[in-house]
Amino acid sequence: MNQVLKIENKGRIMIKKILTLSILLLTAVAFCDERETIRDATGKVVGTATTSGSKTIFRDATGKTTGTATTEGNRTIYRDATGKTVGTATESGNRTTYRDATGKTIGTATESGNRTTYRDATGKTAGTATTSGSGTIFRDATGKTVGTKK
């Protein structure tokens, strides 16, 4: 029984990390102009983000809608493909706080120049995004490139 609880806990931690990184990456592209192409570390297209007004629609590589982000003032609401709210982002100065659907803080992003540092709920660095004239490069906590946006 104890072993099952350990495995279940590891699974929850992994899901939480994946959700955190996913929301952080989605937020990074939520404020894009018009249509952005999102690629994985190998350069393969994994999706797009298309913005019209205050709404961004996210699609996977096949064109299927995977979610949306709607911005009003300093707050962005993220919804899955069915329209269910999955999280929010609230901006204050150069810092954005991300919360899951229950309102629990799952991470932050702090902008400084052309670099954004993403941290999980404990304050540990989860990744970075560096923007240049040719696009944005996303790296995990170890510095490994995990994706790009152009």
C-alpha positions as CSV (number, residue, x, y, z in Angstrom):
1,M,0.0,0.0,0.0
2,N,2.8,2.4,0.9
3,Q,4.5,1.7,-2.4
4,V,1.3,2.5,-4.3
5,L,1.0,5.8,-2.5
6,K,4.6,6.7,-3.4
7,I,3.9,5.9,-7.1
8,E,0.7,7.8,-7.0
9,N,2.5,10.8,-5.5
10,K,5.2,10.7,-8.1
11,G,2.5,10.6,-10.8
12,R,0.8,13.7,-9.3
13,I,4.1,15.6,-9.1
14,M,4.9,14.7,-12.8
15,I,1.4,15.8,-13.9
16,K,1.8,19.0,-11.9
17,K,5.2,19.8,-13.6
18,I,3.8,19.1,-17.0
19,L,0.7,21.3,-16.4
20,T,2.9,24.0,-15.0
21,L,5.3,24.0,-18.0
22,S,2.3,23.7,-20.4
23,I,0.6,26.7,-19.0
24,L,3.8,28.7,-18.9
25,L,4.6,27.9,-22.5
26,L,1.0,28.7,-23.6
27,T,1.1,32.0,-21.7
28,A,4.3,32.9,-23.5
29,V,2.6,32.6,-26.8
30,A,-0.8,34.0,-25.7
31,F,0.3,37.5,-26.3
32,C,1.5,37.0,-29.9
33,D,0.4,39.0,-32.9
34,E,-1.8,37.3,-35.4
35,R,-0.5,33.7,-36.0
36,E,2.6,32.1,-34.4
37,T,4.1,28.7,-35.1
38,I,5.2,26.6,-32.2
39,R,8.0,24.1,-32.6
40,D,9.5,21.4,-30.4
41,A,13.2,21.2,-29.7
42,T,13.8,19.3,-33.0
43,G,12.1,22.0,-35.0
44,K,8.9,20.0,-35.7
45,V,5.7,22.0,-35.7
46,V,3.6,21.1,-32.7
47,G,1.0,23.8,-33.0
48,T,0.0,27.3,-33.7
49,A,-1.4,30.3,-31.7
50,T,-3.7,32.7,-33.6
51,T,-4.7,35.9,-31.9
52,S,-7.6,38.1,-32.9
53,G,-8.3,41.0,-30.5
54,S,-8.1,39.7,-27.0
55,K,-8.6,36.0,-27.8
56,T,-5.9,33.5,-28.7
57,I,-6.8,30.1,-30.2
58,F,-4.3,27.3,-29.8
59,R,-4.2,24.4,-32.3
60,D,-2.1,21.3,-32.5
61,A,-0.1,20.3,-35.5
62,T,-3.2,18.8,-37.2
63,G,-5.2,22.0,-36.8
64,K,-7.4,20.7,-34.0
65,T,-8.2,23.4,-31.4
66,T,-6.6,22.5,-28.1
67,G,-7.6,25.6,-26.0
68,T,-8.0,29.3,-25.8
69,A,-6.8,32.3,-23.9
70,T,-8.9,35.4,-23.4
71,T,-7.3,38.5,-21.9
72,E,-9.2,41.3,-20.1
73,G,-7.1,44.0,-18.5
74,N,-4.3,42.3,-16.6
75,R,-5.9,38.9,-16.4
76,T,-5.9,36.0,-18.9
77,I,-8.3,33.0,-18.6
78,Y,-7.2,29.7,-20.2
79,R,-9.7,27.2,-21.4
80,D,-9.4,23.8,-22.8
81,A,-10.9,22.7,-26.1
82,T,-14.3,22.1,-24.4
83,G,-14.4,25.6,-22.9
84,K,-13.6,24.5,-19.4
85,T,-11.4,27.0,-17.5
86,V,-8.1,25.3,-16.7
87,G,-6.1,28.3,-15.3
88,T,-5.5,32.0,-15.1
89,A,-2.6,34.4,-15.4
90,T,-2.5,37.8,-13.6
91,E,0.0,40.4,-14.5
92,S,1.5,43.0,-12.1
93,G,4.4,45.0,-13.4
94,N,7.0,42.6,-14.8
95,R,5.6,39.6,-12.9
96,T,2.8,37.2,-13.9
97,T,1.2,34.8,-11.5
98,Y,-0.3,31.6,-12.8
99,R,-3.1,29.8,-11.1
100,D,-4.9,26.5,-11.8
101,A,-8.7,26.2,-12.1
102,T,-9.1,26.1,-8.4
103,G,-7.1,29.3,-7.8
104,K,-4.0,27.6,-6.5
105,T,-0.8,29.3,-7.5
106,I,1.2,27.0,-9.8
107,G,4.0,29.3,-11.0
108,T,5.2,32.8,-11.9
109,A,7.0,34.5,-14.7
110,T,9.3,37.4,-14.3
111,E,10.4,39.5,-17.3
112,S,13.8,41.2,-17.4
113,G,14.9,42.7,-20.7
114,N,14.5,40.1,-23.4
115,R,14.4,37.1,-21.0
116,T,11.5,35.7,-19.0
117,T,12.2,33.3,-16.1
118,Y,9.5,30.9,-15.1
119,R,9.3,29.5,-11.6
120,D,7.1,26.8,-10.2
121,A,4.9,27.3,-7.1
122,T,7.9,26.6,-4.8
123,G,10.0,29.3,-6.5
124,K,12.3,26.8,-8.2
125,T,13.3,27.8,-11.8
126,A,11.2,25.8,-14.3
127,G,12.5,27.4,-17.5
128,T,13.3,30.5,-19.4
129,A,12.2,32.2,-22.6
130,T,14.7,34.4,-24.5
131,T,13.3,36.7,-27.3
132,S,15.3,38.1,-30.2
133,G,14.5,39.4,-33.6
134,S,14.1,35.9,-35.0
135,G,11.7,34.6,-32.4
136,T,11.7,33.1,-28.9
137,I,13.6,30.1,-27.6
138,F,12.2,28.2,-24.6
139,R,14.6,26.3,-22.3
140,D,14.0,24.0,-19.3
141,A,15.6,24.5,-15.9
142,T,18.8,22.7,-17.1
143,G,19.1,25.1,-20.1
144,K,18.1,22.5,-22.7
145,T,16.0,23.9,-25.6
146,V,12.5,22.6,-25.4
147,G,10.8,24.7,-28.1
148,T,10.7,27.8,-30.2
149,K,8.1,30.3,-31.4
150,K,8.3,32.5,-34.5
